[in-house]
Amino acid sequence: MALTGTFERTIDDKFRLAVPKAHKDAYGVKETDELFLAPGNEGCLSVYSSEGFDRFANRLAKVSPGRANVRNFLRLFYARAERVVLDKQNRIRIPDRLMLHAGLKRDVVIVGVNDHAEIWDKLTWEQFLSANSTQFDDLTTEALDSFLPEPPMDG
C-alpha cells in the first residue's frame, strides 16, 4: 500500500514522535516493531519499514562503488541510518544526529511518499511547498515522461 498524506506532529522533549496510524498500517508494523530512519534529501528524514529499507539497500548494492561520490553517499547514508522501535504509544525516538541532519525542532510534518515517509521540520516543509507547488504541472510532465511504455494489450 502506498504511503500518502500529510500529518502535523510535535516532537516531545525526549525526541519522540508519534507515527500516524495510516502510515503504521501501510508499513504493516505492529506494536514494538521496527522502522528505519535515514537521512533524506532537501533537509528531511526518510522513514522505511524493515522490508522497504531492505529493498532500498538491495537497490543500492547494485550501484558501483567504483566512483568516489557513490562511496561517499553510501558512507554518509548508512552511517546515519538507524533502526528505531515503536513504543506502546506508536512513537519512535529520533536520534540526535538525525534531528540535526534534518534541522528538526518541535513542530514537524510527516508526508507519505509512496514507499517511504519523510519527516520535515514544519517551517522547512512550508518553504518547500511555497517554492515548488507552482511547478507541479511541469514536475508531473517530467515524472510521467520517465515512465516506461506499457506493453501492448493482446487483443
N, C-alpha and C positions, 0 to 999 in steps of 0.2 A: 504494500500500500504506500502510495506517495505521501511524503510529509508536506503539509501545506499549512497556511495560516500565519497570523501574526499575533503574538501574545506578549503583553507587557507584564513584567515581573519586577520584583525587588530582591536584591541580594542582601541577606542579613549580615550581621556583624561577624559571623563565623564563615563568611563567603559561601553560604549555602543558597541554592537556587531551586525553586520548585519546577519540576518538569511538567509541562502541560499534559493533561490526561490524554488528549488526542494524539500527542506525539508518543507518549508511553505505549499506548495501544498500537500505534503504527509500527513502532520498533518491535513490538511483540515481547516486551520485557514484563517481568513480574516483580513483586516486591523484592528488594535486596539484589536485584540483577544488576549487571554492569553495563555501562556505556563507556564510550571513549571520547575524550575531549582532545582536540588537536588545534594547532594554530591554523587559522583561516586567512583568507586574503582580505584586503581593504580594511583591516583592523577589526576582525571578528574572530570568534572561535567556531570551529566545526564540531558538531556532536554526531557521533555514529553509534549504531547498535554494534554489538560484537561482530555479527555477521557482516554488516556494512563496512566495518573497519577492516576485516579480513579481505573482503572483496577489493577495497581500495588498495590495501597492501599488496595483493596479488597483481593488480594493475601496475603499481609502482615497481614491483620486482621485474617487470618486463622492460623497464626503461634502462637503457645502457648507462652504467656508471662510469663510462669512459670519459665523460666530459666533467670538468670541474664544477660547473654550475649545477649539474644533476647531483653530484656527490654532496655538494653544499646544501642543496634543498633537502636531500634525504637526511642529512645530519640534523639540520635545523628542525625538520618536521618530526622525526622520531625522537629526538632528544627532549622535545617539549610535549609530545603526545602522552596522554596518561589515561589509564583505566580509572574510572570512578564508579562507586557503588551507590545505588539508590537507597535511601534510608526508608523507614516506615511511613514517612510523610511525602514520599516521592521526590525527595530533594537530593541534589548532588552537591558535593563541595568542590568549588573551583580552586585549583592550586594557585598559589601566589604568582608564580611565573606566567601562568596563562591569564590571570587577571591583568598583569602588567602588559602582556603582549597585546591584548585587546583594549587596553585603557578602560576597563570596566570600573564603574563606580557603583552607585546604589541602584539606580533605575536602568533596567535593560529591556531589550526586546528580543524575543526568540522567534525566528522565522523558519518556516519549513521550506526546504529547497530540494524537493523530490526524494533523494536517497539519504539525505542528512538534514540536520537543522543547523542554524547559525545563531550564535549569541552575540548581540551587538550592544554596546553602550547606547542608551536611548538617544542622546544628542548626536552621536556619530551616525546612527541609523537615519535620523531625521535629515541630517546633512546629505547622506547618500540618496535618500528619496528626492530631496529637493534638486540635487544635481543630475539625477538620472531619469526621473519619471517622464520628463518631456521627450526623452529619446526612446520611449517604449516601442513605438511603431518601427523605428529603424532597427532597434535591437531584436524585435520579433522577426523582421525580414532576414537579418543576418543569421539568427539562430536557426530559423526554419530552412534557410538555404543550405545549411550544413547537413540536413537530413539526407540519408542515402535514399535513392528512389526505391519505392516498393516494387517487388516483383509483380509482373502482370498476373492477373487472376486467370485461372483456367476457365474456359468458357464453353 
